[in-house]
Amino acid sequence: MLLAACGGAAAAPVANTATTNTATTSTPVAAAPAPSSEEAGTASASTTESSSTPDAAPGTALVLLAGLEVKGRAPKTGYDRDLFGQTWADTDRNGCDTRNDVLRRDLVDTALDPATRGCVVLSGTLADPFSGTTIPFERGQVTSSDVQIDHVVALSDAWQKGAQQWTAEQRLAFGNDPLNLLAVDGALNGQKGDGDAATWLPPNRPYRCAYVARQVSVKAKYGAWVTEAERAAIEHVLTDCPDEQVPTSEAPVPAPPAPPPPPAAAPSSCDPAYPGVCIPPFSEVGDLDCGDVEPRRFAVVAPDPHGFDREGDGVGCES
């Protein structure tokens, strides 16, 4: 049942309540009729709304789920990760790639690389929503994959449920939308692959309500549809939490920290009347001659009270 991994790294657990955000919202795309077959290939292109949906308060995931289009899964033909644009692009123009934005958002006790203006996360700790465990993160060729960035609605799943009809800009936004991204345990992210709620749910059962609510929110935001089996699976989870609210947007990813101010300059002993020559202030030394000044040859700016420019050519203390 498990499919190929969505790949990526890192974001912190998300509460079961809605959060607010400034992330760009893509215009929902009207899903074009998909070729037939439910989970395997050819669609039952009919749109369905379940009559078994329990009564739920406005703003809940159950209410939003009832409004999603229900159709068969379109063929995966033509899918390519590159169709969702540059991997971890800087779509919010904050100077940092999306992967490190999510790591900074979701990890705690982070150490940031000063050489990258604080963009790149070198280490930190993740409270993993998928497993309910704590996972240390350390950037490195072998260790970075311990924490990965999960697309809550997998890119391949979206491709088969509407994204084939989206514009390139909408797919790029979808692939980098913080609402659709979580930092999670790398092994479980690989286990999930591109599965939907009908084929994979987090083993951390208390998180399942928030997880499927987020999937519903993402699909509603972008106009993606659900299959009948997927809809039933989500509804089954939400029967245990009928008041689960949907996160309509995601909290803004923090900007990289401002670089520290440069150290304060030491008090200058340079006489402003003689640019480039550092000597004690006149008031402290009285009369000066060329033997007191280094370098011995320098530009002289009038007035020249010490007679450094003996030749009157604007150059002082010529040998």
C-alpha positions in Angstrom: 0.0 0.0 0.0 3.0 2.3 0.6 4.2 4.5 -2.3 7.4 6.4 -3.1 8.4 9.0 -0.5 7.5 12.7 -0.9 11.0 13.6 0.3 12.2 16.7 2.1 13.0 17.9 5.6 11.6 19.6 8.5 8.7 21.5 10.3 7.3 21.5 13.9 4.1 19.9 15.1 1.0 21.9 14.3 -1.7 22.3 16.9 -5.1 20.9 16.4 -6.6 24.4 16.3 -6.5 26.8 13.4 -3.6 29.2 13.1 -3.2 32.4 11.1 -0.7 33.2 8.4 0.5 35.5 5.7 1.3 32.8 3.2 0.2 33.4 -0.3 -3.1 31.9 -1.1 -3.4 30.4 -4.6 -6.6 30.8 -6.4 -8.6 27.6 -6.3 -8.5 25.7 -9.5 -11.6 24.2 -10.9 -10.8 20.6 -11.3 -11.4 19.4 -14.9 -13.1 16.0 -15.3 -10.6 13.3 -14.8 -10.5 10.1 -16.9 -12.4 7.3 -15.1 -11.5 4.8 -12.4 -11.3 5.3 -8.7 -8.0 4.3 -7.1 -6.4 2.6 -10.0 -7.1 4.3 -13.1 -10.2 5.3 -14.9 -12.7 7.6 -13.0 -16.2 7.6 -11.9 -16.3 11.3 -12.8 -19.5 11.9 -10.8 -19.3 14.4 -8.0 -20.7 13.1 -4.7 -21.6 14.5 -1.3 -22.1 12.0 1.4 -25.4 12.0 3.1 -23.8 10.3 6.1 -21.8 13.4 7.2 -22.6 14.1 10.8 -23.9 17.5 11.9 -21.0 19.8 12.6 -20.4 23.4 13.5 -19.3 25.9 10.8 -15.6 26.2 10.4 -14.9 22.5 11.2 -13.1 20.1 9.0 -16.3 18.0 8.6 -18.1 21.0 7.1 -15.3 21.8 4.7 -15.0 18.1 3.8 -18.6 18.0 2.8 -17.9 20.7 0.2 -15.0 19.0 -1.5 -15.6 17.5 -4.9 -15.5 13.7 -4.9 -14.2 12.0 -8.1 -12.0 9.1 -9.2 -8.3 9.3 -9.2 -6.9 10.5 -12.5 -4.0 8.6 -14.0 -0.5 9.5 -12.8 0.7 9.8 -16.4 3.0 12.8 -16.9 3.7 13.4 -13.3 7.1 14.9 -12.5 8.4 16.6 -9.4 9.7 19.4 -11.5 6.2 20.3 -12.6 5.8 21.9 -9.1 8.7 24.2 -9.8 12.1 24.5 -8.1 12.4 22.3 -5.0 12.3 24.5 -1.9 12.1 27.8 -3.8 12.2 31.1 -1.9 8.5 31.9 -2.8 8.0 34.4 0.1 11.1 36.4 -0.9 12.6 36.4 2.6 16.0 35.3 1.3 15.8 31.7 2.6 14.7 28.5 0.9 11.4 26.9 2.0 13.0 23.9 3.6 15.0 25.9 6.0 12.0 28.3 6.6 10.0 25.3 7.8 12.9 23.9 9.9 13.2 27.3 11.7 9.4 27.3 12.2 9.0 23.7 13.5 12.2 23.0 15.4 13.2 24.4 18.8 16.6 25.0 20.3 18.0 25.7 16.8 21.5 26.7 15.9 21.7 28.7 12.7 24.6 29.1 10.3 25.8 32.8 10.5 27.5 32.4 7.1 24.0 32.2 5.6 22.6 35.2 7.5 20.8 32.8 9.8 18.9 31.0 7.1 20.3 27.5 7.3 19.5 25.4 10.4 22.5 23.5 11.6 20.8 21.7 14.5 17.7 21.6 16.6 15.0 19.4 18.2 11.7 18.3 16.6 8.6 17.3 18.5 7.5 14.9 15.7 3.7 15.0 15.1 3.7 11.7 13.2 5.3 9.6 15.9 4.8 11.6 19.0 8.5 11.4 19.8 11.3 13.9 20.1 13.9 13.7 17.3 17.3 15.6 17.4 18.3 17.2 14.1 21.8 17.8 12.9 22.6 19.1 9.4 24.8 16.7 7.5 25.1 14.4 4.5 24.0 11.4 6.6 21.9 13.0 9.4 19.8 15.6 7.6 17.3 13.0 6.4 16.4 12.1 10.0 14.0 15.1 9.8 12.2 15.6 6.5 9.7 18.1 5.2 6.4 16.4 4.4 3.9 17.6 1.9 0.7 16.9 3.9 -1.1 16.5 0.6 1.6 14.8 -1.5 2.5 16.3 -4.8 1.7 13.1 -6.7 -1.6 12.8 -5.0 -2.5 16.4 -6.0 -1.4 15.7 -9.5 -4.0 12.9 -9.7 -6.7 15.0 -8.2 -6.7 18.3 -10.0 -3.1 19.7 -10.3 -2.8 18.6 -13.9 -5.1 21.5 -14.7 -3.3 24.1 -12.5 -0.9 26.8 -13.8 2.8 26.5 -13.2 2.5 29.3 -10.7 -0.2 27.5 -8.7 1.8 24.3 -8.6 4.9 26.2 -7.4 2.8 27.9 -4.6 1.3 24.5 -3.6 4.8 22.8 -3.4 6.1 25.6 -1.1 3.0 26.5 0.9 3.7 26.4 4.7 0.1 25.2 5.2 0.9 22.0 3.3 4.4 21.5 4.9 5.4 19.8 8.2 8.8 18.8 9.6 8.5 15.1 10.5 10.3 11.9 11.2 12.2 11.0 8.0 11.4 7.3 8.2 7.7 7.8 8.6 7.7 10.4 5.7 9.2 7.7 3.5 6.6 5.2 4.7 3.8 7.6 3.9 5.1 8.1 0.3 2.3 9.8 -1.8 -0.5 8.1 0.1 -3.7 9.9 0.9 -5.8 9.4 4.1 -7.3 6.2 2.7 -3.9 4.5 2.5 -1.8 6.1 5.3 -2.4 7.9 8.6 0.2 8.9 11.2 0.8 6.2 13.9 0.5 8.9 16.5 -3.3 8.5 16.8 -3.9 11.8 18.8 -2.5 13.7 15.9 -4.8 12.2 13.2 -7.6 14.7 13.6 -5.3 17.6 13.0 -3.6 15.8 10.2 -6.7 15.1 8.1 -8.1 18.5 8.9 -5.0 20.0 7.4 -5.4 17.8 4.3 -9.0 19.0 3.9 -7.9 22.6 4.3 -5.1 22.3 1.7 -7.4 20.6 -0.8 -10.1 23.2 -0.3 -7.6 26.0 -0.7 -6.3 24.7 -4.1 -9.5 23.1 -5.4 -8.2 19.6 -5.4 -10.7 16.8 -5.1 -10.9 13.6 -3.0 -11.8 10.0 -3.9 -14.7 8.3 -2.3 -12.4 6.1 -0.2 -10.3 9.0 0.9 -13.4 11.0 1.9 -14.7 8.0 3.9 -11.4 7.6 5.7 -11.2 11.3 6.6 -14.8 11.3 7.8 -14.1 8.2 9.9 -11.2 10.0 11.7 -13.3 13.2 12.2 -16.2 11.3 13.8 -14.0 11.2 16.9 -13.4 14.9 16.8 -16.4 16.5 15.1 -15.4 20.0 16.3 -11.9 19.9 14.8 -11.3 23.2 13.2 -9.4 23.6 9.9 -6.2 25.7 9.7 -7.3 28.2 7.0 -3.8 29.5 6.8 -0.4 29.0 8.3 1.5 31.1 10.8 4.1 33.1 8.9 7.5 31.5 8.7 10.0 33.6 10.8 12.4 35.7 8.9 16.1 35.0 9.4 17.5 36.9 12.3 19.1 40.2 11.6 22.9 40.1 11.5 24.6 41.4 14.7 25.7 45.0 14.5 29.4 45.6 13.7 31.6 46.1 16.8 31.9 49.7 17.9 34.9 51.4 16.4 37.7 52.1 18.9 38.2 55.8 19.7 40.3 57.2 16.9 43.6 58.9 17.4 43.7 60.1 13.8 44.1 63.8 13.3 41.2 64.7 10.9 43.4 67.5 9.4 45.8 64.8 8.1 43.8 62.0 6.4 45.4 58.6 6.5 47.8 59.5 9.3 47.1 58.3 12.8 48.8 60.4 15.5 47.9 61.5 19.0 45.7 64.6 19.2 47.7 67.8 19.1 46.5 68.8 22.5 48.3 65.8 24.0 51.7 66.1 22.4 52.3 69.7 21.7 54.6 70.3 18.8 55.1 67.5 16.3 57.7 67.0 13.6 58.0 64.4 10.9 59.9 62.0 13.2 56.7 61.7 15.3 54.4 60.7 12.4 54.0 57.3 10.5 53.9 56.9 7.6 56.5 59.4 6.8 54.9 60.5 3.5 51.2 61.6 3.5 48.8 64.1 2.0 48.6 67.3 3.9 45.4 69.3 4.2 45.8 73.0 5.0 46.2 74.4 7.5 49.5 72.8 8.3 50.4 74.1 11.8 53.3 71.7 12.2 55.0 72.4 8.9 54.7 68.9 7.6 54.6 70.1 4.0 57.9 71.9 3.8 57.8 72.1 0.0 54.2 73.3 -0.2 53.2 70.6 -2.7 50.5 69.0 -0.5 52.7 66.1 0.6 54.0 66.0 4.1 57.2 64.5 5.5 58.8 63.6 2.1 62.1 61.8 2.6 
